[in-house]
Amino acid sequence: MKLDVIIPTYNRAEGVKQTLDSLLAAEVPAGMQVLITVVDNNSRDDTPKVVDDYARRFPGRLNYVFEKKQGRSQALNAGIAATSYELVGMIDDDEEIEAGWYRMVYEAFSQSDVGFVGGPYVPRWPGEFPGWLPPAYGGVVGWVDGGSERVPFDENYSGILMGGNAVIKRTVLDAVGPYATWLGRTDKHLLSGEDEDMYHRLLNAGAKGFYLPGMIIYHKISPARLTKKYFRSWCFWRGVSLGLLERTRKQACPYLLGVPRWHYRTAARGLLTGVASLFVQPKEEREAFATELALWDFLGLFYGKHFHRAASPR
């Protein structure tokens, strides 16, 4: 079994060291071969030097790819195109894998019908957990917990396959196509949606996937992201991303002005909560902020569906 692990990175030379340390230290099961590829997405820091140093210290285990076109999707696609092993893994540059991560992947793909797998993101907080942070919006900072049981990725799973802790068969990727470059964050905005788009393409293609609770990565949370301002901005741009996706698909639900009608109810609750908080301190801060964030989701969705200028969808 051969696994390519792709790390897209941009100006995080220090962070990628920790990611590489964890990937190179974890035990690789007998019968598995792993090659790590760092995709430098036009960094201006010491990333090339860092990767070169690791490549010399660990010959044959590490490759470097430079991708000038800015964007996470561009970097992922460059890494996929530059590699050839039967399995493609994806890890972000602010993460570390748990020591048994490779073993989880090996055991999962020992079953021939498995097409893709993912696992939880365990946060490493920079300090005290913010009292205002709603757990339902943990994904804003990369906190993902799908439970303690192995479950299929299907219509009953509440989340999606997140691209910072994922392994996909190359034959499946070849069938569904690359990551959408008109989605995904860049150095200029917080667009997302490339993982959701890929996830639904995987399901629509009939690929079988599983959430594996033991396939753990540890995600370093930046203090700069633990602000309400960042959460509002992230939710707005996540909404914009969903609006762009709405241009390419039609959900099986009632629509109003081009947006699924149920979004209006959550937006109205968010607006009322926001107005009320100007006069009365909410009793439950997390719930109140979650309701407000739903409004930012809606505003972004409406803007993305009707007004945002983006590259043409595939």
Secondary structure as GFF3:
##gff-version 3
##sequence-region A 1 314
A	DSSP	beta_strand	2	9	.	.	.	ID=ss1
A	DSSP	alpha_helix	13	25	.	.	.	ID=ss2
A	DSSP	beta_strand	33	40	.	.	.	ID=ss3
A	DSSP	alpha_helix	47	57	.	.	.	ID=ss4
A	DSSP	beta_strand	62	66	.	.	.	ID=ss5
A	DSSP	alpha_helix	72	81	.	.	.	ID=ss6
A	DSSP	beta_strand	87	91	.	.	.	ID=ss7
A	DSSP	beta_strand	95	97	.	.	.	ID=ss8
A	DSSP	alpha_helix	101	109	.	.	.	ID=ss9
A	DSSP	beta_strand	116	118	.	.	.	ID=ss10
A	DSSP	beta_strand	121	124	.	.	.	ID=ss11
A	DSSP	three_ten_helix	135	141	.	.	.	ID=ss12
A	DSSP	beta_strand	151	152	.	.	.	ID=ss13
A	DSSP	beta_strand	165	169	.	.	.	ID=ss14
A	DSSP	alpha_helix	170	176	.	.	.	ID=ss15
A	DSSP	alpha_helix	194	204	.	.	.	ID=ss16
A	DSSP	beta_strand	209	211	.	.	.	ID=ss17
A	DSSP	beta_strand	217	220	.	.	.	ID=ss18
A	DSSP	three_ten_helix	223	225	.	.	.	ID=ss19
A	DSSP	alpha_helix	228	246	.	.	.	ID=ss20
A	DSSP	beta_strand	255	256	.	.	.	ID=ss21
A	DSSP	beta_strand	259	260	.	.	.	ID=ss22
A	DSSP	alpha_helix	262	277	.	.	.	ID=ss23
A	DSSP	alpha_helix	285	306	.	.	.	ID=ss24
###
